[in-house]
């Protein structure tokens, strides 16, 4: 039991790999079924522990299944089934989350494209307004010149 507590304390100290190795040794070296089962199960729990920097939930899922096959009548097998259910649910939620993130990224990209398109349209509108203003000024200028020309033509006609 002391070795189990020592292995337990290693995970709390951030030494996941050493702790796993300790549980593995305890499991292999002990003929007491309960102690071996406890060591096997504790080893798996370290692999799924959130403070384990190399926790791999997908691999741990398979490890829980193997544990149930190896120790089907143990108290921990019931807990392992619960863990399997939770890990499957976690995986499902993670996949849904990834899908949502992808949709969000695509939406953000589309919004960015629309904003760029709107900016281009606004720029085109500004250019069109400037061209309109320039044309209106030219028309006014031509109308003014037309008045001058009509006046000149009227004077020439009167002189004849």
C-alpha positions in Angstrom: 0.0 0.0 0.0 2.9 2.3 0.7 4.2 1.9 -2.8 0.7 2.8 -4.1 0.7 6.0 -2.0 4.2 6.8 -3.3 3.1 6.3 -6.9 0.0 8.4 -6.1 2.1 11.3 -4.8 4.3 11.2 -7.9 1.5 12.3 -10.1 0.7 15.2 -7.8 4.4 16.2 -8.0 4.1 16.4 -11.8 6.0 13.1 -12.4 3.4 11.3 -14.5 5.8 9.0 -16.3 7.6 7.8 -13.2 4.2 7.3 -11.5 3.0 5.2 -14.4 6.2 3.1 -14.2 5.7 2.6 -10.5 2.1 1.4 -10.9 3.3 -0.9 -13.7 5.9 -2.4 -11.4 3.5 -2.9 -8.6 1.0 -4.6 -10.9 3.6 -7.0 -12.3 5.3 -7.8 -9.0 2.2 -8.4 -6.8 0.4 -11.7 -6.6 -2.3 -10.1 -4.5 -5.2 -9.6 -7.0 -6.6 -6.5 -5.4 -3.3 -4.8 -5.3 -2.5 -5.6 -8.9 -6.0 -4.4 -10.0 -5.6 -1.2 -8.0 -2.2 -0.6 -9.5 -3.5 -1.3 -13.1 -6.4 1.1 -12.5 -4.3 3.8 -10.9 -1.9 3.7 -13.9 -4.8 4.3 -16.2 -6.2 7.1 -14.1 -2.8 8.9 -14.4 -3.0 8.6 -18.2 -6.3 10.5 -18.1 -5.5 12.9 -15.3 -5.8 16.5 -16.3 -2.5 17.4 -14.7 -0.7 14.9 -16.8 1.0 16.9 -19.5 1.0 14.0 -21.9 -2.6 12.8 -21.2 -4.1 11.1 -24.3 -7.8 10.5 -23.9 -8.1 8.4 -27.0 -5.3 6.0 -26.0 -6.7 5.9 -22.5 -10.1 4.9 -23.8 -8.6 1.8 -25.3 -6.6 1.2 -22.1 -9.9 1.3 -20.1 -11.4 -1.3 -22.5 -8.4 -3.5 -22.0 -8.7 -3.1 -18.2 -12.3 -4.2 -18.3 -11.4 -7.3 -20.4 -8.5 -8.1 -17.9 -10.5 -7.4 -14.7 -14.2 -7.8 -15.6 -15.4 -8.5 -12.1 -13.5 -5.8 -10.3 -15.1 -2.8 -8.6 -12.9 -0.6 -10.9 -14.4 -2.2 -14.0 -17.6 -0.4 -13.3 -15.8 2.9 -12.9 -13.8 2.1 -16.1 -17.1 1.8 -17.9 -18.1 5.2 -16.6 -14.8 6.6 -17.8 -15.3 5.1 -21.2 -18.7 6.7 -21.5 -17.3 10.1 -20.4 -14.3 9.9 -22.7 -16.6 9.0 -25.6 -18.9 12.0 -24.8 -15.8 14.2 -24.5 -14.6 13.1 -27.9 -18.0 13.7 -29.4 -18.2 17.2 -27.8 -14.6 17.9 -29.0 -15.6 16.9 -32.6 -18.7 19.1 -32.5 -16.6 22.0 -31.1 -14.1 21.6 -33.9 -16.9 21.6 -36.4 -18.3 24.8 -34.8 -14.8 26.4 -34.9 -14.5 25.5 -38.6 -17.9 27.1 -39.3 -16.8 30.1 -37.3 -13.5 30.4 -39.2 -15.3 30.1 -42.5 -17.9 32.7 -41.5 -15.1 35.1 -40.3 -13.4 34.6 -43.7 -16.6 35.3 -45.6 -17.3 38.4 -43.5 -13.7 39.6 -44.2 -14.3 39.0 -47.9 -17.6 40.8 -47.8 -16.0 43.7 -45.9 -13.2 43.9 -48.5 -15.8 43.7 -51.3 -17.9 46.4 -49.6 -14.7 48.6 -49.2 -14.0 48.1 -52.9 -17.6 49.0 -53.7 -17.4 52.1 -51.5 -14.2 53.0 -53.3 -15.9 52.5 -56.7 -18.8 54.6 -55.5 -16.5 57.4 -54.4 -14.8 57.4 -57.8 -18.1 57.4 -59.6 -19.2 60.4 -57.5 -16.0 62.2 -58.3 -16.4 61.5 -62.0 -20.0 62.7 -61.8 -18.9 65.9 -60.1 -16.2 66.4 -62.7 -18.8 65.8 -65.5 -21.3 68.2 -64.0 -18.6 70.9 -63.8 -17.7 70.2 -67.5 -21.3 70.5 -68.4 -21.7 73.8 -66.6 -18.5 75.0 -68.2 -19.8 74.0 -71.7 -23.2 75.6 -71.0 -21.4 78.8 -70.0 -19.3 78.6 -73.2 -22.5 77.9 -75.2 -24.1 81.1 -73.8 -21.0 83.1 -74.8 -21.0 81.6 -78.3 -24.7 82.3 -78.8 -24.1 85.8 -77.7 -21.3 86.1 -80.2 -23.4 84.5 -82.9 -26.3 86.9 -82.1 -24.0 89.9 -82.4 -22.6 88.7 -85.8 -26.1 88.1 -87.1 -27.2 91.6 -86.0 -24.2 93.2 -87.7 -25.1 91.8 -91.1 
